[in-house]
Amino acid sequence: MVDNAKQKATARQKGRLSSSDFNADVIHGSTFGHLGVAIDGNNRKFAILNGEQAPKVLDFSQLTAVEVYRDGQSISKTNRGSQVAGAAVGALLLGPAGLLLGGLTGSKKAVDTIKKLSLLVYVSDFVTPVYEIVFHQHFGTGGTKASDLTTTMGQLNSWHGRFQAILATANQPTPTPA
């Protein structure tokens, strides 16, 4: 039921984006009060999705940093022009879930349960300079076993990588068609 609601919300948001000359290559829809995100690589834009509200469309050049958070603690932060080695080392040491399980120092850290996984997107905007895209939130006591979040961790790693790629190429000129 939750997946069905998310798919419907994502389809509505994608339709709203396409009517604004934004062609989403990839989209992580927003549901249940959480923000979503979409990327249009051809137009070098990304959008923050907020349920039924109009999406906030931004240029790649407006992205200033991206950060992965687990249970309220930063795991990895990438600013324009920098890369965090600890997260990369964590990914190498621990495999696909390494980014989320490795810390800033790249050390191994056992995680039994996770309550919240999110991606913080920092932009050059004085009104709303940071957006939190939640990929997983456990309500109630305890948390979700890390081993049950493999797919979610993979999605979060992919989105983090996409935003790292945007940061790495944001100042490059837009390629012209051949």
Backbone as CSV, one residue per row, in Angstrom:
resi,resn,N_x,N_y,N_z,CA_x,CA_y,CA_z,C_x,C_y,C_z
1,MET,0.819,-1.188,0.000,0.000,0.000,0.000,0.867,1.257,0.000
2,VAL,1.954,1.263,0.800,2.850,2.408,0.850,3.532,2.595,-0.497
3,ASP,4.016,1.492,-1.095,4.678,1.581,-2.397,3.729,2.089,-3.465
4,ASN,2.475,1.654,-3.445,1.491,2.093,-4.418,1.237,3.602,-4.290
5,ALA,1.110,4.100,-3.067,0.903,5.530,-2.836,2.105,6.325,-3.322
6,LYS,3.307,5.811,-3.076,4.521,6.498,-3.522,4.601,6.534,-5.039
7,GLN,4.242,5.433,-5.708,4.268,5.396,-7.171,3.291,6.397,-7.767
8,LYS,2.105,6.500,-7.192,1.108,7.461,-7.684,1.586,8.893,-7.472
9,ALA,2.134,9.182,-6.290,2.637,10.530,-6.000,3.792,10.880,-6.929
10,THR,4.686,9.932,-7.176,5.820,10.163,-8.066,5.347,10.444,-9.484
11,ALA,4.356,9.712,-9.965,3.810,9.936,-11.312,3.209,11.338,-11.423
12,ARG,2.467,11.769,-10.384,1.891,13.123,-10.395,3.002,14.179,-10.424
13,GLN,4.030,13.969,-9.628,5.122,14.936,-9.563,5.892,14.983,-10.875
14,LYS,6.097,13.839,-11.496,6.799,13.790,-12.776,5.994,14.533,-13.838
15,GLY,4.669,14.361,-13.824,3.803,15.096,-14.752,3.881,16.588,-14.542
16,ARG,3.904,17.009,-13.284,4.002,18.432,-12.965,5.335,18.998,-13.458
17,LEU,6.407,18.223,-13.332,7.720,18.670,-13.799,7.768,18.791,-15.319
18,SER,7.215,17.819,-16.019,7.284,17.842,-17.487,6.514,19.011,-18.067
19,SER,5.506,19.501,-17.356,4.764,20.665,-17.847,5.563,21.955,-17.663
20,SER,6.679,21.891,-16.915,7.511,23.075,-16.709,8.831,22.982,-17.478
21,ASP,8.853,22.225,-18.585,10.045,22.059,-19.417,11.193,21.411,-18.644
22,PHE,10.859,20.519,-17.723,11.841,19.762,-16.951,11.614,18.304,-17.287
23,ASN,12.594,17.671,-17.887,12.477,16.274,-18.279,13.311,15.422,-17.336
24,ALA,12.667,14.831,-16.356,13.368,14.073,-15.318,14.006,12.815,-15.889
25,ASP,15.324,12.737,-15.753,16.042,11.515,-16.110,15.885,10.484,-15.002
26,VAL,15.949,10.952,-13.754,15.763,10.116,-12.574,14.939,10.901,-11.560
27,ILE,14.143,10.163,-10.784,13.280,10.826,-9.815,13.139,9.956,-8.571
28,HIS,13.174,10.603,-7.424,12.866,9.970,-6.136,11.705,10.800,-5.596
29,GLY,10.502,10.292,-5.753,9.304,11.054,-5.423,9.144,11.330,-3.940
30,SER,8.353,12.350,-3.648,8.078,12.699,-2.256,6.753,12.090,-1.824
31,THR,6.724,11.579,-0.614,5.492,11.038,-0.052,5.496,11.221,1.457
32,PHE,4.325,11.204,2.021,4.145,11.221,3.469,4.914,12.349,4.155
33,GLY,4.863,13.534,3.561,5.481,14.701,4.167,6.970,14.844,3.934
34,HIS,7.590,13.907,3.220,9.014,13.992,2.934,9.232,14.615,1.560
35,LEU,10.380,15.240,1.383,10.742,15.822,0.098,11.246,14.748,-0.854
36,GLY,11.140,15.029,-2.136,11.689,14.172,-3.171,12.656,14.988,-4.011
37,VAL,13.240,14.346,-5.009,14.221,15.022,-5.846,14.191,14.413,-7.247
38,ALA,14.525,15.228,-8.237,14.597,14.768,-9.630,15.752,15.493,-10.312
39,ILE,16.324,14.855,-11.337,17.434,15.451,-12.084,17.116,15.432,-13.567
40,ASP,17.355,16.568,-14.223,17.242,16.723,-15.669,18.648,17.038,-16.183
41,GLY,19.361,15.997,-16.622,20.746,16.159,-17.048,20.907,17.014,-18.289
42,ASN,19.992,16.902,-19.258,20.107,17.685,-20.488,20.029,19.179,-20.231
43,ASN,19.129,19.581,-19.364,18.962,21.003,-19.059,19.809,21.444,-17.873
44,ARG,20.587,20.488,-17.299,21.478,20.776,-16.173,20.726,21.429,-15.021
45,LYS,19.614,20.767,-14.647,18.770,21.253,-13.561,18.387,20.088,-12.658
46,PHE,18.047,20.417,-11.416,17.468,19.435,-10.519,16.293,20.094,-9.824
47,ALA,15.395,19.271,-9.314,14.186,19.793,-8.682,14.000,19.163,-7.318
48,ILE,13.551,19.978,-6.384,13.149,19.498,-5.068,11.635,19.370,-5.116
49,LEU,11.129,18.185,-4.819,9.699,17.902,-4.896,9.106,17.931,-3.495
50,ASN,7.973,18.602,-3.376,7.341,18.748,-2.064,5.857,18.432,-2.179
51,GLY,5.566,17.150,-2.339,4.179,16.706,-2.382,3.368,17.395,-3.465
52,GLU,2.275,18.012,-3.060,1.362,18.655,-4.009,1.774,20.081,-4.352
53,GLN,2.796,20.611,-3.691,3.270,21.957,-3.995,4.091,21.946,-5.284
54,ALA,4.250,23.122,-5.877,5.054,23.242,-7.087,6.505,22.882,-6.767
55,PRO,7.179,22.166,-7.675,8.577,21.803,-7.429,9.483,23.034,-7.462
56,LYS,10.572,22.975,-6.716,11.589,24.025,-6.719,12.672,23.568,-7.686
57,VAL,12.760,24.224,-8.854,13.724,23.847,-9.886,14.970,24.728,-9.748
58,LEU,16.126,24.072,-9.723,17.395,24.761,-9.528,18.397,24.344,-10.602
59,ASP,19.317,25.241,-10.932,20.403,24.928,-11.854,21.479,24.136,-11.128
60,PHE,22.219,23.324,-11.871,23.319,22.580,-11.283,24.274,23.519,-10.544
61,SER,24.484,24.724,-11.091,25.428,25.667,-10.489,24.986,26.149,-9.108
62,GLN,23.724,25.958,-8.755,23.222,26.389,-7.455,23.489,25.363,-6.344
63,LEU,23.902,24.159,-6.704,24.222,23.134,-5.710,25.568,23.474,-5.087
64,THR,25.607,23.568,-3.751,26.859,23.909,-3.074,27.451,22.735,-2.299
65,ALA,26.620,21.800,-1.837,27.123,20.647,-1.082,26.034,19.590,-0.991
66,VAL,26.451,18.377,-0.664,25.522,17.272,-0.438,26.088,16.444,0.710
67,GLU,25.197,15.960,1.576,25.643,15.273,2.785,24.718,14.094,3.078
68,VAL,25.294,12.969,3.462,24.526,11.794,3.854,24.424,11.777,5.376
69,TYR,23.207,11.614,5.875,22.950,11.564,7.311,22.352,10.218,7.687
70,ARG,22.807,9.658,8.813,22.238,8.448,9.385,21.935,8.734,10.848
71,ASP,20.681,8.623,11.219,20.255,8.843,12.602,20.785,10.163,13.162
72,GLY,20.714,11.217,12.352,21.087,12.552,12.813,22.572,12.843,12.814
73,GLN,23.393,11.931,12.317,24.833,12.155,12.264,25.316,12.117,10.829
74,SER,26.205,13.032,10.509,26.772,13.090,9.174,27.706,11.914,8.935
75,ILE,27.557,11.295,7.781,28.443,10.204,7.381,29.425,10.702,6.336
76,SER,28.934,11.550,5.438,29.750,12.032,4.333,29.225,13.371,3.864
77,LYS,30.134,14.321,3.633,29.737,15.610,3.085,30.687,15.961,1.963
78,THR,30.132,16.371,0.837,30.916,16.791,-0.311,30.530,18.220,-0.643
79,ASN,31.511,19.108,-0.630,31.301,20.498,-1.024,31.735,20.663,-2.467
80,ARG,31.351,21.770,-3.055,31.797,22.077,-4.412,33.323,22.031,-4.440
81,GLY,33.880,21.222,-5.336,35.321,21.154,-5.513,36.061,20.241,-4.545
82,SER,35.368,19.529,-3.660,36.058,18.632,-2.735,35.399,17.273,-2.734
83,GLN,36.140,16.277,-2.345,35.605,14.926,-2.191,36.014,14.437,-0.818
84,VAL,35.145,13.728,-0.141,35.456,13.207,1.183,36.001,11.797,1.035
85,ALA,37.256,11.607,1.416,37.911,10.311,1.243,37.353,9.248,2.177
86,GLY,36.961,9.619,3.366,36.483,8.636,4.340,35.309,7.843,3.830
87,ALA,34.361,8.500,3.186,33.200,7.801,2.659,33.609,6.866,1.528
88,ALA,34.524,7.328,0.685,34.982,6.480,-0.411,35.688,5.248,0.138
89,VAL,36.496,5.421,1.158,37.180,4.292,1.772,36.159,3.354,2.405
90,GLY,35.156,3.903,3.076,34.103,3.075,3.664,33.392,2.261,2.598
91,ALA,33.140,2.863,1.442,32.475,2.150,0.351,33.354,1.023,-0.165
92,LEU,34.651,1.268,-0.266,35.556,0.234,-0.740,35.675,-0.913,0.256
93,LEU,35.723,-0.581,1.528,35.900,-1.615,2.551,34.662,-2.463,2.767
94,LEU,33.495,-1.845,2.670,32.284,-2.540,3.090,31.320,-2.859,1.949
95,GLY,31.685,-2.598,0.716,30.822,-2.941,-0.408,29.718,-1.938,-0.625
96,PRO,28.589,-2.328,-1.252,27.528,-1.401,-1.635,26.975,-0.567,-0.481
97,ALA,26.908,-1.152,0.702,26.392,-0.395,1.847,27.507,0.346,2.562
98,GLY,28.716,0.309,2.045,29.872,0.890,2.716,29.764,2.369,2.975
99,LEU,29.176,3.117,2.045,29.058,4.546,2.255,28.270,4.836,3.512
100,LEU,27.216,4.078,3.743,26.378,4.321,4.902,26.947,3.720,6.164
101,LEU,27.758,2.703,6.034,28.311,2.048,7.211,29.705,2.556,7.545
102,GLY,30.398,3.128,6.568,31.710,3.712,6.820,31.524,5.127,7.310
103,GLY,32.420,5.607,8.131,32.309,6.961,8.656,33.197,7.905,7.889
104,LEU,33.310,9.144,8.350,34.164,10.120,7.707,35.622,9.682,7.714
105,THR,36.018,8.886,8.688,37.401,8.419,8.743,37.600,7.170,7.903
106,GLY,36.544,6.607,7.386,36.654,5.385,6.597,36.742,4.147,7.457
107,SER,36.544,4.283,8.741,36.644,3.117,9.620,35.378,2.285,9.541
108,LYS,35.503,1.006,9.896,34.338,0.132,9.941,33.548,0.433,11.200
109,LYS,32.245,0.394,11.080,31.388,0.655,12.235,30.172,-0.252,12.126
110,ALA,29.939,-1.046,13.146,28.795,-1.943,13.133,27.526,-1.150,13.417
111,VAL,26.496,-1.420,12.636,25.218,-0.760,12.823,24.160,-1.844,12.955
112,ASP,23.526,-1.901,14.104,22.498,-2.910,14.311,21.172,-2.461,13.728
113,THR,20.745,-1.251,14.071,19.478,-0.734,13.564,19.656,0.705,13.106
114,ILE,18.772,1.117,12.212,18.796,2.472,11.671,17.398,3.040,11.782
115,LYS,17.290,4.251,12.299,15.996,4.916,12.395,15.737,5.827,11.202
116,LYS,16.780,6.508,10.718,16.562,7.474,9.637,17.793,7.577,8.755
117,LEU,17.562,7.552,7.447,18.589,7.765,6.437,18.137,8.905,5.543
118,SER,18.993,9.894,5.365,18.586,11.015,4.524,19.774,11.635,3.806
119,LEU,19.449,12.416,2.792,20.418,13.145,1.994,20.111,14.622,2.172
120,LEU,21.092,15.399,2.628,20.921,16.839,2.751,21.512,17.486,1.518
121,VAL,20.724,18.318,0.854,21.133,19.004,-0.362,21.223,20.488,-0.033
122,TYR,22.424,21.050,-0.160,22.661,22.464,0.139,22.703,23.252,-1.172
123,VAL,21.984,24.367,-1.212,21.913,25.188,-2.419,22.188,26.649,-2.076
124,SER,22.536,27.422,-3.096,22.766,28.854,-2.894,21.418,29.575,-2.969
125,ASP,20.725,29.579,-1.857,19.408,30.212,-1.730,19.305,30.735,-0.300
126,PHE,19.074,32.029,-0.150,19.023,32.621,1.181,17.773,32.231,1.952
127,VAL,16.693,31.921,1.265,15.438,31.580,1.925,15.454,30.138,2.413
128,THR,15.784,29.202,1.522,15.840,27.783,1.882,17.169,27.218,1.382
129,PRO,18.208,27.285,2.215,19.528,26.844,1.756,19.788,25.342,1.869
130,VAL,18.907,24.593,2.552,19.144,23.158,2.714,17.821,22.404,2.646
131,TYR,17.855,21.273,1.976,16.689,20.397,1.845,17.087,19.012,2.322
132,GLU,16.217,18.372,3.100,16.474,17.011,3.558,15.577,16.048,2.792
133,ILE,16.207,15.150,2.047,15.502,14.122,1.296,15.597,12.840,2.121
134,VAL,14.486,12.400,2.694,14.477,11.225,3.565,14.263,9.969,2.720
135,PHE,15.158,9.008,2.878,15.057,7.740,2.164,14.469,6.645,3.037
136,HIS,14.643,6.766,4.341,14.067,5.795,5.265,13.828,6.470,6.605
137,GLN,12.664,6.198,7.189,12.396,6.672,8.542,11.591,5.608,9.264
138,HIS,12.109,5.184,10.402,11.446,4.178,11.229,10.749,4.904,12.372
139,PHE,9.457,4.708,12.483,8.704,5.314,13.572,8.529,4.278,14.670
140,GLY,8.528,4.718,15.883,8.380,3.790,16.996,9.716,3.532,17.649
141,THR,9.752,2.500,18.449,10.970,2.184,19.185,11.906,1.346,18.329
142,GLY,13.169,1.322,18.730,14.154,0.516,18.009,14.527,1.144,16.693
143,GLY,14.500,0.367,15.657,14.864,0.808,14.328,14.727,-0.340,13.365
144,THR,15.186,-0.129,12.165,15.150,-1.164,11.141,16.542,-1.777,11.046
145,LYS,16.613,-3.096,10.948,17.908,-3.756,10.804,18.579,-3.266,9.524
146,ALA,19.865,-2.963,9.631,20.621,-2.484,8.471,20.544,-3.471,7.317
147,SER,20.536,-4.758,7.621,20.484,-5.782,6.573,19.167,-5.744,5.793
148,ASP,18.126,-5.154,6.375,16.837,-5.029,5.682,16.763,-3.772,4.818
149,LEU,17.794,-2.960,4.839,17.781,-1.685,4.118,18.743,-1.657,2.939
150,THR,19.126,-2.815,2.442,20.098,-2.881,1.356,19.634,-2.090,0.127
151,THR,18.386,-2.261,-0.278,17.859,-1.541,-1.441,17.831,-0.043,-1.185
152,THR,17.359,0.356,-0.019,17.288,1.770,0.338,18.682,2.382,0.371
153,MET,19.633,1.655,0.949,21.012,2.150,0.995,21.582,2.313,-0.409
154,GLY,21.265,1.387,-1.281,21.718,1.487,-2.663,21.149,2.711,-3.358
155,GLN,19.851,2.991,-3.116,19.228,4.175,-3.697,19.876,5.448,-3.163
156,LEU,20.093,5.503,-1.865,20.725,6.676,-1.268,22.142,6.865,-1.796
157,ASN,22.901,5.780,-1.904,24.253,5.863,-2.473,24.209,6.403,-3.901
158,SER,23.236,5.946,-4.698,23.120,6.407,-6.081,22.823,7.900,-6.141
159,TRP,21.891,8.355,-5.320,21.553,9.787,-5.316,22.713,10.628,-4.816
160,HIS,23.429,10.139,-3.817,24.600,10.856,-3.333,25.628,10.964,-4.462
161,GLY,25.845,9.878,-5.178,26.773,9.885,-6.308,26.347,10.833,-7.411
162,ARG,25.050,10.896,-7.693,24.562,11.824,-8.724,24.866,13.268,-8.340
163,PHE,24.618,13.593,-7.079,24.881,14.960,-6.647,26.381,15.247,-6.575
164,GLN,27.206,14.253,-6.262,28.653,14.440,-6.320,29.075,14.722,-7.764
165,ALA,28.477,14.028,-8.723,28.787,14.263,-10.140,28.371,15.671,-10.556
166,ILE,27.223,16.134,-10.069,26.789,17.501,-10.367,27.803,18.492,-9.811
167,LEU,28.231,18.289,-8.573,29.216,19.190,-7.969,30.522,19.194,-8.764
168,ALA,30.926,18.042,-9.252,32.184,17.928,-9.989,32.109,18.588,-11.366
169,THR,30.914,18.675,-11.932,30.784,19.197,-13.299,29.970,20.480,-13.388
170,ALA,29.556,21.041,-12.265,28.639,22.188,-12.280,29.180,23.403,-13.007
171,ASN,30.484,23.629,-12.981,31.048,24.813,-13.617,31.500,24.574,-15.039
172,GLN,31.331,23.359,-15.536,31.695,23.068,-16.908,30.628,23.608,-17.844
173,PRO,31.031,24.065,-19.030,30.033,24.592,-19.977,29.099,23.485,-20.458
174,THR,27.872,23.879,-20.787,26.906,22.931,-21.314,27.343,22.474,-22.693
175,PRO,27.423,21.150,-22.916,27.859,20.655,-24.230,26.855,21.031,-25.318
176,THR,27.369,21.360,-26.483,26.497,21.685,-27.606,26.318,20.444,-28.454
177,PRO,25.111,20.260,-29.012,24.856,19.071,-29.846,25.742,19.064,-31.080
178,ALA,26.179,17.873,-31.480,27.061,17.737,-32.658,26.289,17.816,-33.936
